[in-house]
C-alpha cells in the first residue's frame, strides 16, 4: 500500500479512532520513526501507547520509536501569531488581548484551519527526516468542517498572509505523497452511510483516502449449522452467538460496499480483553503492519 | 449538593435536559423519553440538535425546517394499549408529541429581528460578514441558541414536558455559560478598543489598550483579513439590543437551574467515556448543579450461565466454541464493569443510574423509541 507522509485518522465518536491512530503510528514505526499527533485528553489511547502521562510537548515512547505531539488549539494560535508577527513582545501582547481572542474566535474555521496548517508542517518535517506522521483527528466537528476550512479562510481573506497559507494547505491536502486519510468505522448499522459521506467530503476537495478501517470485527467462530445447533440446544446462548455473527456479516457487507467505492479496506479484530492496554494496541499494530505490507 | 433552584415558568411542567459528550446517544435517549412521556399522556415538545437520519424519519422531522412538527402517535398509542392490558374500558389517552430540529442560525436571525432597535440596525447585523460567517464559531452560538429556543418552547403553556437535546460538549459550562460568554463579548471593552480615538479618550483607556489596538490593526493588515471594521460594526450594532439579550440569557440560566429541570447526563460504559462523563459532572458541580440522573447507554447485556452447557448435549468442539464466545463477551462486560464501578463510586448514592442495554440496532422507528423510553420512564417521575 502506498503511504503518504501524514495520515489523518477520522471517524465518528466511539469507533475507536484514537486507538486505531495509536496502533497505526506504532505499526509505521516498525519501518521508520513515527509521530503521533493527538488531542490532549486524560486516559487517551496515545497515553496507553506510551504508558505514561506526557511530560512535555513532545516526547518518545519507552522504545523511542513513536514521538507524541499534543495538539492544542490555543498553542497553535500562539505559534501562528509568533510566526506572522515579527516581534515576540508584540505577539505576546496581542495574544493577551481579550479583543484578539474574540476576533480570532470570530474568524470562521480558524481553529480547523490552524490544525490543518499544523498538519502541513508535520508532513513537511516527516518528509525531511524520512519519517511518518499520524494525526488523531479531534473528536469535535466532522471531517466536512475541517476540510472546508481553507476555502472558508480564502473567502474571508482574499489577500495577504492567511490567504497564502490557506492555498498552501489546500495544495497539501491534494498531494497524495504528503496527505492521506484513514476512515474508521465499526460494523454497526448506519456506519456505512456516515463513512460514505466522509469519503465524499475528501473526494470533493481532491484529497486521497488511504484506506477505510473496519474496527472491532470478531473472528468467526460459528457456521450456519452450528448456529442452528446452538439455537436448538442452548437457546439462551443463541443471542450472544448471533450478535457475534451479526457483527461479522455487517463487516462483510461494509467491506464489499467500500471496495466497490474503490477504497482499500482493512479489518481490525475486536479486542476481547478485560483491559485495553499497551498489549492491545500492539496487537492491533501488528495486524495493521501485515495489512499495510500487502502488495 | 444544594443547588440553588427556584421555580419559574408554568407549574408542574417538566424540562428534561440531555447532556453529555458526542456519540453517546443523547439525541436517541432524549427522543425515547419524549415518546414515552407523550404515550403516558403528557403534551411533549422536543428539541433535537443534530439527529441522525433514522431519527429524522422516526420523528417526522424536515431537515430544512426549524418549526415544531406534530408526530403522529395514533397507531403507536393503540398498540401500546394492546401491549399493556388495562381494566375494561380504561385506555391510555396519549398526549401530543411535537419535535423540532434546532437551526442555530435561524434562531439567531429571529432574535436579531426581534430585538433590533431599528430596521437599519437589523439589516446592518444580518448583512455583516462576521455575523454571517459566525455559525457556530463564536463563543458557543449553537449552545446559546439551544437555550434561546427552549425559552421559546417554554412560552407555550400547553406543553407539559419539554425535552431538550444539547450540542455535544466536553464541559457543562460550554452549554450552561454560553449566554454569558456571548454577552461578555457583546458588552466588552472590545467595543471601545475598536472604536474611534474619541471614544478612547472618553473611556480613559490605558496605554496597554492603545498598544493592543495598534497590534490588532497590524494583525488585520498582515493577515489580509480586514476584519476589524466588521467586528466593530457587528458589536456596535448589537449595543442597542444588549438589554433584550441579557434578559433572555438570565431567564435561560434560571430555567436550567429551576426545580422543573431534570438534568440527565448520558454516557456509554467504556472506561474512557465514563471518565469523560465524570469530568463533565464535575464541571456541572462547579456551577452548583447536580445531575438528576445518569443514563449509561449501550451496556452489554447480562450473559447467560455457562453451567447448563455441560448438560446441553452439544458436541464437544462446538461446546468449547460456545464457551469461548461466552468468555470473550464476559471480558467485554468486565471491561464495562470497571467503568460502571467508577461511575457508582463517584456519583451520589441517591443519583439514579439507568442502564440501556446494547440493542441489536439503534432505534429507528417510533415503536422502537417507545420501547427504549419505557425503560427510562423513571426519569419522567424523578
Interface residues (C-beta under 8 A of the other chain):
Chain A: X12 X13 X14 X41 X42 X43 X44 X81 X84 X85 X90 X93 X94 X96 X97 X98 X99 X100 X102 X103 X105 X106 X107 X108 X109 X110 X111 X139 X140 X152 X156 X157 X158 X159 X160 X161 X162 X163 X188 X189 X190 X193 X218 X221 X222 X226 X229 X230 X233 X234 X236 X237 X239 X240 X241 X243 X244 X246 X272 X273 X274 X275 X276
Chain B: X21 X22 X23 X24 X52 X53 X54 X129 X130 X133 X134 X135 X137 X138 X139 X168 X170 X185 X188 X189 X190 X193 X194 X208 X211 X212 X215 X216 X218 X219 X221 X222 X223 X224 X225 X226 X227 X228 X231 X234 X268 X270 X271 X272 X273 X275 X276 X279 X301 X303 X304 X305 X308 X309 X312 X313 X314 X315 X318 X321 X322 X324 X325 X326 X327 X328 X329 X331 X332 X334 X335 X338 X360 X361 X362
